Amino acid sequence: MLIITLFLLAGLAEIGGGYLIWLWLRDGKPFYYGIAGGVALALYGVIATFQSFPSFGRVYAAYGGVFIILSVLWGWGVDRKTPDTYDLIGAVICLIGVSVMLLPSRG
């Protein structure tokens, strides 16, 4: 359960931070959006270090798949952009890929 929680927290920090910087630079929001986004992105980097997996590369690759899924959900919930069939198929493929990387025991 801790692993899933860390993936979700890191994903929200990464996507939320990027989104705040996007709003600042692309949508003309005040500079403190960018500062808050930078803090959130730094938190993302810290949260990821709490994962128990021994391999940096494997953890970050798995985060990539999880972030794709969270990004689709973010776009749907925050940006109000309904994912199409290809978005959903791609997210499922990523979830399968993350599962293949993380679930097997490799002693």
C-alpha positions in Angstrom: 0.0 0.0 0.0 2.9 2.3 0.8 4.3 1.8 -2.7 1.0 2.8 -4.4 0.6 5.8 -2.1 4.1 7.0 -2.9 3.5 6.6 -6.6 0.3 8.7 -6.3 1.8 11.4 -4.2 4.8 11.7 -6.4 2.6 11.8 -9.5 0.4 14.5 -8.1 3.4 16.6 -7.2 5.0 16.1 -10.6 1.9 16.8 -12.6 0.6 19.5 -10.3 4.0 21.3 -10.4 4.2 21.1 -14.1 0.6 22.3 -14.4 1.3 25.3 -12.2 4.4 26.3 -14.2 2.3 25.8 -17.4 -0.3 28.2 -16.1 2.3 30.7 -15.1 4.3 30.7 -18.4 1.5 29.9 -20.9 -1.6 31.4 -19.4 -0.1 34.5 -17.8 -0.8 33.5 -14.1 1.2 35.3 -11.4 4.8 34.3 -10.8 3.9 32.6 -7.5 2.3 29.9 -9.6 5.7 29.2 -11.0 7.3 29.2 -7.6 4.7 26.8 -6.2 5.1 24.6 -9.3 8.9 24.5 -8.7 8.4 23.5 -5.0 6.0 20.8 -6.1 8.5 19.4 -8.6 11.2 19.4 -6.0 8.8 17.5 -3.6 8.3 15.0 -6.4 12.0 14.3 -6.5 12.1 13.8 -2.7 9.0 11.6 -2.5 10.4 9.2 -5.1 13.4 8.5 -2.9 11.2 6.8 -0.3 10.4 3.9 -2.7 11.9 0.6 -1.5 13.0 -0.6 -4.9 16.8 -0.9 -5.2 17.0 0.4 -8.8 16.7 4.1 -9.6 16.1 3.3 -13.3 13.3 0.8 -12.7 11.5 3.1 -10.2 11.6 6.1 -12.5 10.5 4.0 -15.5 7.6 2.7 -13.5 6.8 6.3 -12.4 6.7 7.2 -16.1 3.9 4.7 -16.7 2.0 5.7 -13.6 2.3 9.4 -14.6 0.9 8.8 -18.0 -2.2 7.4 -16.4 -2.4 10.2 -13.8 -1.9 12.7 -16.6 -4.9 11.4 -18.5 -7.0 11.5 -15.3 -5.6 15.1 -14.6 -6.6 16.2 -18.0 -10.1 14.7 -17.6 -10.7 16.1 -14.1 -8.8 19.4 -14.1 -8.7 20.5 -17.7 -12.1 18.9 -18.5 -10.6 17.1 -21.6 -12.4 13.8 -21.9 -9.9 11.1 -22.9 -10.7 9.3 -26.1 -10.3 5.6 -26.9 -6.7 5.9 -27.8 -5.9 7.7 -24.5 -7.5 5.0 -22.6 -5.9 2.2 -24.6 -2.5 3.8 -24.1 -3.1 4.2 -20.4 -4.0 0.5 -20.1 -0.9 -0.5 -22.0 1.3 1.6 -19.7 -0.4 0.0 -16.6 0.4 -3.4 -18.0 4.0 -2.3 -18.6 4.4 -1.0 -15.1 3.0 -4.2 -13.7 5.5 -6.3 -15.8 8.4 -4.2 -14.4 7.4 -4.1 -10.8 5.4 -7.2 -9.8 7.7 -10.1 -10.5 10.1 -11.2 -7.8 13.7 -11.0 -9.1 15.7 -12.0 -6.0 
